[in-house]
Each structure stands twice: as C-alpha cells, then as structure tokens.
Amino acid sequence: MDCRLSASATSTEVAPFTPSPLAEVDAVTHEVIADLGSNGHRADMDQQTRDAFEKAISRLPDWIRHDLGGKDGALRMRAEEALVAMLVDVLDRASGKSG
C-alpha cells in the first residue's frame, strides 16, 4: 500500500511543538525525587526545612488546591506558579536568603 500523499491531497499544517513552561520545574522535580534517601527525604534537608514545607502546604489557599486539580490550563498554571513561589520562599528562608 502506497502511503504517499498525492498532489491533490490537502495538507494540514501542524503547529510546532512548544515545551511546557513547567518543563524546567518538572526536570527539577525528577531530580529531587531521584535524590531522595531511603527514608523518603532528601539527605541534605534538615527537619526544620521539612517542617516549613509541610506548614506551607497545609496552609495552601483553597483556590490553589481547587485550580491545581482543575481542567482549565490557564488556572492550573497560575496555581502551579503560585505554589512554586511559595516553595521557593520556604527554601530561601531556610537558606537565609530572605529577610
């Protein structure tokens, strides 16, 4: 069977692939998961930092929780960006970078 398109066939233009803006975050997440120790925690993360993460996650606003599980891509991305900002703040505070 010949699978070539004839000259009379219509062609459909396909948009070029654009990676997700969260691809970098996904890569970091995979790095962190690969870096987990046998107890499920990063070896270099102290208890105080883990507690700070748990506190930040437990205090997530309802809109973030709702939008993270939503089907609307724009709302989900907004919630993901807000969550990342909160977690970066926790890391900055733990490392003494934030005032």
N, C-alpha and C positions, 0 to 999 in steps of 0.2 A: 504494500500500500504506500503510495506516494504522499508524504505529509507536507510537501512544499506548498506554499500559498501561490495561487495563480495571480497574474497581474490584475485580474478583475476583482480579486477578493479585497474586501475593505480591511484596512488595518486599524487597530485600536491603539492609541498612544497610551503608554504606561508611564505613570509618574515615577520619577527617580526615587529610590529608597532614601529616606532621611531617618537617621537613627533617633531614637527617643532622647529627649534632653535628660532623661534619668538614666541613660546608659552608663554614665560615669558613676552614678550612685549605685547602680546595680553591680558594677565591677568592684567597687569598694565593699559592698555588702558580701559578695562572694569571697573577697579577700579576708574579711573579718571572720566569716564562717569557717574558712579553711584554717584560720589561725586559732580556732577555739581549742582549749585544752581538754583533757579528759573529763574535767568536772563541768564542762559546758560554758566556761568563762574564759575570756582572754587571759593569758598568763600575766600580761603586764597591766591589767586593770585591777585597781585596788577595790576593796569593799565599799569605800566611800563613794567612788565613781559609780559603781554598780547601783548603789542605793539612790544616787542622784538621778540616774537613768530611770529607775523604777518609779521614783516620785514624779518625774516629768511625764512619763507615760500614763501613770494613774491620774494625772491632772489634765489630760488632754480635753480640750473643749468638745462638746457634743458635735459641733459642726464638722470638726476634723474627723472624728470617729465615723460620722454619717457619710461624709464625702469620700473617705478612703475606700469605702465599700460600694460606692455608687457607680452607676453606669456612665455618667456624664464625664467624659475625659478631661474637660477643662476644670471642672470642680475637683476631680480626683487629683489632677496635677497641682492645683492650688493647695489642697490639703497635704499632699506629699511634700511640697516645698515648705509649708509651714512646719511640718513635723521635722524635716531636715534642719530647719533653722533652730528649732527648739533643742534638738540633739547636739548641734554644733555649739550652742550656748552652754550646754552641760559640759561638753568636752573642754571648751575654752575656760570655764570656771574651774574645772578640775586641774587644768594645767597652769592656772594662774594668769591667763592671758586677758581675762575680762576683769573690769574694775568694779 
